[in-house]
Amino acid sequence: MKNEFILIRLVARGLLDIRIAAGSGNMTACYVLSDFIHTLPYSIERISKGEINYQDVMDDLSERAKIKKMESWLANALSDINTSV
């Protein structure tokens, strides 16, 4: 799978999880997850312009996951994406 599509699927997964959290009234989860993924569309754009590469984005995302305690969400989302292809 093209790397940019993995990032697009991460955004889609994040939006789905935000919708689920909102439906259950978990606004904290909505905020944390939206804060975590909101830069991905800009990263995809920068990859397409050749300014950065996929590994740069994944390294940054991994670091941010540690800081925001989103490591489990990121691992599960990536696992789901890789098994659905």
URPE-V968075 format. One line per field, one symbol per residue. burial: I if it has 16 or more other C-alpha atoms within 10 Angstrom, else O. Layout:
burial=???
//
This chain:
burial=OOOIOIIOIIIOIIIOIIOOIOOOOOOOOIOOIIOIIOOIOOIIOOIOOOOOIIOOIOOOIIOOIOOOOIIOOIOOIIOOIOOOO
//
